[in-house]
Each structure stands twice: as C-alpha cells, then as structure tokens.
Amino acid sequence: MKMEFALLNRHFSDLNPLLCGCEDCEPGHSFGPAVRKYTLIHYVTQGSGMVYKGGESYRVNAGEAFIILPDEVVTYTADPQNPWSYQWIGFDGEMSKKFAELPVVISFPSGVIDEMIALRDSSVREYLVAGLLFRMYAEIFYSNVKKSNNHYVRRVKDYINTLYMSPLRVEEIAQKMNLDRRYLSRLFKERTGQSVQEYLISVRMEEARQRLSEGFSVDETAHLCGYDDAGNFSKMFKRRFGVSPAYWKSEKSRS
C-alpha cells in the first residue's frame, strides 16, 4: 500500500515541505535510479532494505532513515525476506543544505513524519508540516549535541534580552540553565568580561535610553526596564551615563 500527499509549494525560505507519504513495500520492490531537485528523507518503520548511490551500498533497518540529496542518482530496494515499510518527507529551502553534512544513514526521531501524514488537508496544512519539519531538524541536528560553554553564555544572553523587564536574579537564571550559580557567574565573566548582573544592567540601560528618547517618562521607563524603584533606576542610569535620566530626556527632546 502506498500513500503520497503533494503539498502546495509555499516557497518558505528556510525549510519548505513539498511532499510526504508512506508505503508498505513488497519483497524485493525497487525504486530508481532516480534524481530529484530537493532533499528527501525516508524513515524505515519496519523491515529493511538497501540504498545504492555514488557507487556505494547501504543497509537501512527499522528505526533508521536514509537521506537523498538534490541531484543524486539513487536506487533503493526492499529486502526480499524482510521488506521495509517507510515514510518520507521531501523538502527544500536554505536550511536543507545542512543535510549534506550527515551520513547517508542516520538515527531518526520516530513519529514526526507520522504526524505530518496524519494532518488533514486544509489551507494551513503546509504551515503545520513546516512546523513539524523544523522540529525534526532540531531533533536531528541538536538534540544530542554536547552543550559547550559558549552555548550556555548565549542562552544566558538570550534569556536576559528576552526578559530584562522582569525582576531577574542570577540565582534564578542559573536554575533555568541547570547550572550552579557560582559556576555560571565564573563562566560568564570569563567569556564576556562582564558579570551576569553587569550584562543585565547594560541591557536595561540601553533599553532605557531608547524608551526615554521615545517620550516615556522616567517612572514609565523604569518600570518598562525591570525597575520597581524609579530612584534605584535613576541611580543606575547616572552611574552608567553620567547624567540623570530626567536630564538625558530633556537634552534629547531639545536635539
């Protein structure tokens, strides 16, 4: 049994799904040689088979997937004794080029293409499939990547840049990263030359200048930048820029 679903080409720039499907193959069933202009991934749900490309052969078993890249001449054949069943997703887009870095046969997160196939036909189907395709991409490339020190520093910066208006504490940030507070503080200082608290203040102060220049009052700006106490905010602002926020706002309005 074979089912294939052509998707409307939405021309998404990053990951753009084109088709998906599934098939229970007969013993020895073969497809190809064939060439495509997009990336195609087959996930084997049961059985096994062989993939032939570039003068090489690859056995693929249940729980594994094989990757076909654009412009590759490929043939694949179901095992004569234990024929495979598989699912597939075809896609293009700028991020699809990264699949060329992977081996032909990979471990694969099960269930994602199942969800793509199960989606009902609708005007938003391609958007839903694209969302699942991004999830598949993340699971393939990043779920088992060892987290480096730079990874944690980037996560801390992203967390602060997103939530600087909230009452953040270094202890809370460390807990979000599943790190000891002292280790995180030392690591961040080594990598950036600033403490976590100094970085938080710098983000808040740059945001404060922007808000003041947009016409917000000192009290409003303090609140928007994570300070409940306008007096403490003014002290931090003057320490950073050498003038009070009220003076900076008045000078800005004149210019």
C-alpha positions in Angstrom: 0.0 0.0 0.0 1.3 3.4 -0.9 0.0 6.9 0.0 1.6 10.1 -1.1 0.5 13.7 -0.4 1.7 16.5 -2.6 1.8 19.8 -0.7 1.3 23.2 -2.1 4.6 24.8 -2.6 4.6 27.9 -0.3 8.2 28.7 -1.1 9.2 29.1 2.5 12.8 30.2 2.5 14.3 28.1 5.3 12.5 24.7 5.3 9.9 24.3 2.6 7.9 21.0 2.6 6.9 19.6 -0.8 5.5 16.1 -0.3 5.2 13.4 2.2 3.9 9.8 2.2 4.3 6.2 3.2 4.5 2.7 1.7 4.5 -0.9 2.7 6.8 -2.4 0.1 6.6 -5.9 -1.4 9.7 -8.2 -1.1 12.4 -7.0 -3.4 10.5 -3.9 -4.5 12.9 -1.4 -6.1 12.7 2.2 -7.0 15.2 4.1 -9.2 17.6 5.0 -10.4 16.0 8.4 -9.9 17.1 12.0 -9.4 15.3 14.8 -7.5 15.8 18.6 -7.1 15.0 18.5 -3.4 16.1 16.7 -0.2 14.2 13.5 0.5 14.3 11.6 3.8 12.9 8.1 4.2 12.3 6.7 7.7 12.0 2.9 7.9 9.3 1.9 10.3 9.8 -1.9 9.9 11.8 -4.3 7.9 15.0 -3.4 6.0 16.4 -2.7 2.6 19.4 -1.4 0.6 20.2 2.0 -0.8 22.6 2.5 -3.7 24.2 5.8 -4.6 27.6 7.1 -5.5 28.9 3.6 -6.2 28.2 2.6 -2.6 25.6 0.5 -0.9 24.0 1.0 2.5 21.7 -1.3 4.5 19.0 0.5 6.3 17.0 -1.1 9.1 13.8 -0.3 11.1 14.3 2.8 13.2 16.8 4.3 10.8 16.5 6.8 8.0 18.3 7.4 4.7 18.9 10.8 3.1 18.7 11.5 -0.6 20.2 14.9 -1.6 19.3 17.0 -4.6 20.8 15.8 -8.0 21.9 12.4 -6.5 21.2 9.3 -8.6 19.8 6.8 -6.1 18.2 3.4 -6.2 16.7 1.7 -3.2 15.4 -1.9 -2.8 13.3 -3.7 -0.2 14.9 -6.8 1.4 13.5 -9.9 -0.2 12.9 -11.7 3.1 12.0 -8.8 5.4 10.8 -5.9 3.2 10.7 -2.5 4.6 7.8 -0.1 5.2 8.8 3.5 5.2 7.6 7.1 5.4 9.1 10.1 3.6 9.2 13.8 3.6 10.6 15.9 0.7 11.6 19.5 1.1 13.9 22.3 0.0 15.0 25.6 1.4 18.2 27.2 2.6 18.4 25.1 5.8 18.0 21.8 3.8 21.6 22.2 2.6 22.8 21.2 6.1 21.7 17.6 5.5 24.7 17.2 3.1 26.8 17.2 6.3 25.2 14.0 7.5 26.0 10.4 6.7 23.6 8.6 4.3 22.0 6.5 7.1 21.1 8.3 10.3 19.2 7.6 13.5 15.9 9.4 13.4 13.3 10.8 15.8 10.3 8.5 15.3 6.8 9.8 15.0 7.4 13.2 13.3 6.6 12.1 9.8 3.6 10.1 11.2 2.3 13.5 12.4 2.9 15.1 9.0 1.0 12.4 7.2 -1.9 12.4 9.7 -2.6 16.1 9.2 -5.9 16.7 7.5 -5.9 18.6 4.2 -6.6 22.2 4.8 -5.5 25.7 3.7 -2.8 25.7 6.5 -1.5 22.2 6.1 1.9 23.3 4.7 2.4 25.6 7.6 1.7 22.8 10.1 4.0 20.4 8.2 6.7 23.1 8.1 6.5 23.4 11.9 7.0 19.7 12.3 9.9 19.8 9.8 11.6 22.4 12.0 11.1 20.1 14.9 12.6 17.2 13.0 15.5 19.4 12.0 16.1 20.4 15.6 15.9 16.8 16.9 18.3 15.5 14.2 21.0 18.2 14.5 20.8 19.5 18.1 19.0 17.1 20.5 22.3 15.2 21.1 24.8 18.0 20.7 27.0 18.4 23.7 26.4 21.8 25.2 29.6 23.9 25.1 30.5 26.8 27.4 29.6 29.2 24.7 26.2 27.6 24.4 25.4 28.5 28.0 26.7 32.0 27.6 24.5 32.5 24.5 21.5 31.1 26.4 22.0 33.5 29.3 22.3 36.4 27.0 19.1 35.4 25.1 17.3 34.9 28.3 18.2 38.3 29.6 17.5 40.0 26.3 14.0 38.5 26.3 13.1 39.0 30.0 15.1 42.1 31.1 11.9 43.8 32.0 11.2 41.2 34.7 12.7 41.0 38.2 15.6 38.7 37.3 18.1 37.3 39.7 21.3 35.5 38.9 20.3 32.5 41.0 17.1 32.2 39.0 18.9 32.4 35.7 21.4 29.7 36.8 18.5 27.4 37.8 16.9 27.9 34.3 20.3 26.7 32.8 20.6 23.8 35.3 23.9 25.2 36.4 25.4 26.1 39.7 25.2 29.8 40.3 29.0 30.2 41.1 29.9 28.2 38.0 27.7 30.2 35.8 29.0 33.5 37.2 32.6 32.5 36.7 31.9 31.1 33.2 30.1 34.2 32.0 32.8 36.5 33.3 35.5 34.5 31.6 33.7 34.6 28.3 32.3 38.1 28.2 34.4 40.2 30.6 31.2 41.1 32.5 29.3 39.5 35.3 25.8 38.3 34.6 24.4 41.2 36.7 26.6 43.7 34.8 25.3 42.4 31.5 21.7 42.6 32.7 22.2 46.2 33.8 23.8 47.1 30.4 20.8 45.6 28.5 18.4 47.5 30.7 20.2 50.8 30.4 20.4 50.7 26.6 16.7 49.9 26.6 16.1 52.8 29.0 17.8 55.3 26.6 15.5 54.0 23.8 12.4 54.4 25.8 13.3 57.9 27.1 14.0 59.0 23.5 10.5 57.7 22.5 8.9 60.1 25.1 8.3 57.8 28.0 8.5 59.3 31.5 11.3 58.4 33.9 8.8 56.4 36.0 7.4 54.6 33.0 10.9 53.8 31.6 12.0 52.4 35.0 9.0 50.1 35.0 9.5 49.0 31.4 13.1 48.2 32.1 12.6 46.0 35.1 12.9 48.5 38.0 10.1 48.9 40.5 12.0 51.7 42.2 12.5 54.8 40.0 15.1 56.1 42.4 17.2 53.0 42.0 16.8 53.2 38.3 17.9 56.8 38.2 21.0 56.0 40.2 21.9 53.1 37.9 21.3 55.3 34.8 23.5 58.2 36.2 26.3 55.7 37.1 26.2 54.4 33.6 25.8 57.6 31.5 27.0 60.3 33.9 23.7 62.2 33.9 20.2 61.5 35.4 17.5 60.0 33.1 15.5 63.2 33.5 18.4 65.4 32.3 19.1 62.9 29.4 15.5 63.0 28.4 15.3 66.8 28.4 18.6 67.1 26.4 17.2 64.6 23.9 14.0 66.5 23.5 15.9 69.6 22.5 18.1 67.9 19.9 
